[in-house]
Amino acid sequence: MEYEPVIGLEVHVQLKTETKMFTRAPYHYGAEPNTLTDPVVLGMPGTLPVMNKKAVEMTIKAGLLLGCKIPETSKWDRKNYFYPDMPKNYQISQFDQPICDGGEVEIEMEGASRNIMGEHRKVQLTRIHLEEDVGKLTHCENESLVDYNRAGAPLVEIVSEPDLYSADEAFAYLTALRNCLVAAGISECDMEKGQMRCDANVSIRPKGTHELGTKVEIKNLNTISGVRNGIIYEIQRQTLAMENNQPIVQETRRWNAEEAYTTSMRSKEMAHDYRYFPDPDLMPVRVSKEWLNEVARDIPELPFDKQRRFFNDYDLPYTLTSVLCPDAKLAAYFEEALTIYKKPKQIANFIANDLLRELSAAGEHGALPLESCKIKPAHIAELVQFIDKGEISNQIAKEVFPEMFRTGNPPGQIIEEKGLKQSTDTGELEAVCLEVIAENPKPVQEFKEGKEAAINALKGQVMKATRGKANPKLVDDLLRQLLS
Amino acid sequence: MSERNNIDIDYVANLARLELTADEKAKFSGQLEDILKYFDKLNTIDVSGEEPMAHPFPVFNVLGEDKPSATLSQEDALANAPKQRNQQLVVPKVVE
């Protein structure tokens, strides 16, 4: 029998605020352990939580971005449990009245090849709620170490419906979700820094049936490829169990990335009883029409909408849009260059190829961020202008570019200083052409015998002798004149 | 009505991380069941037309601006920990 997997993802995303969810202790990644705490974070008696306005707004923003309904009222609940990652023995979360209901994420599947767009589909969301993050535990031989820096940081949980049907779809979903949230400035979504974390609910069912099978929750999927690999493994494990008539137990399993398998953490019978109840210390949130409109003003264009616009407005090929559009900053950089000189394809090529190559070579840990790039968008537009005016060749432009990147100087200055302007001095060029003709009797002979392509060998020699500064069109004209 | 009030005292004690003696279990079971009787009384009231509410006061949106304020020093943050190492609290090994 053939089986079909059904997957739902629970994605936790840290919001890009300066302070924590219910107190104004700062939060940022990479601080010394236990330096970002205050009495509220440590759950000292008598402390009271105060909501972070920006975190609430960012959650509403995420909801509007993903087409969720924003109910008028949402409230806070305590999720009770004993575990040293939370000093007050409960986590403040939202149980039955989250800030966002429903919603959807547009995903793109992998295309038949790198330059062909894949199929698009909308994945349904259940809800998005806001809660506080918990502290970080490091497990040693006989004891565990606790760092409360992360405890209390604003965290949204984005819950999808069981609406993903392969590990590749889960991968596409996470990628698309991350692109949207980063574009809106809601989170950096860096999985390495724990800013985006994912649990997957996986079940399988006979293909063609509609009832959901017993679901297994997989935790510890710490990278996007880990999510894909963990799900692939779990689908295989469940399929094998079904084929051997073994029951699939509803349980939580941990993904072990190094050894590539999942192990049971706890079964349903051992599941927590969180005893949720409304937090008496926190008043509900009421989102007025005015507040909603205010947040809505700040909603950016979604990456896939941008891509459709780039196809229509700039007639760019898929490969260029798929580099520019997922990265809102890069796309904005491109469009700024266009305001100077509207040659989308040439400018997009310089950005997608030359600029990204220089940025990735210049960074010490991953690529250098675009903000630190010395080349202004206008400089790339000017460079393309120089090519179009025939003042430099494409080949010279490729030499000018790294110089622009290194110095931040405009291309005009570099061309001037290095004497790279294309030679249009016919007399000087004619002398070079004559020399090349004299030194290359074989292609000359061939050309005269009617072999048209032989002229390219001569042109190449002229370009070499002028170090690429000669105008190719002019060289072609001169050679033909001299050989006729 | 009252058969619903059978408290599983072992389960409740375990959730609260309490170790109870047999006497205590008997005593607290009775007390907790008495408390639940009050709820049975409340449950006799018809509230089908009422909107549930978590708070008695109609106050909403008590919000703070996202401006960082003071933190505890690392030393103070760790002061109550019975054991510490590498600037962190040490607890018995607990893996979920």
Interface residues (C-beta under 8 A of the other chain):
Chain A: T17 E18 T19 R24 A25 P26 E32 P33 N34 T35 L36 T37 D38 P39 L42 V50 M51 N52 K53 K54 A55 V56 T73 K75 N80 F82 Y83 P84 L137 T138 H139 C140 E141 N142 E143 S144 L145 V146 D147 Y148 M265 R266 D273 R275 P278 P280 L282 M283 P284 V285 R286
Chain B: L15 R17 A54 H55 F57 V59 F60 N61 V62 L63 G64 E65 D66 K67 P68 S69 A70 T71 L72 S73 Q74 A77 L78 R85 N86 Q87 Q88 L89 V90 V91 P92 K93 V94 V95 E96
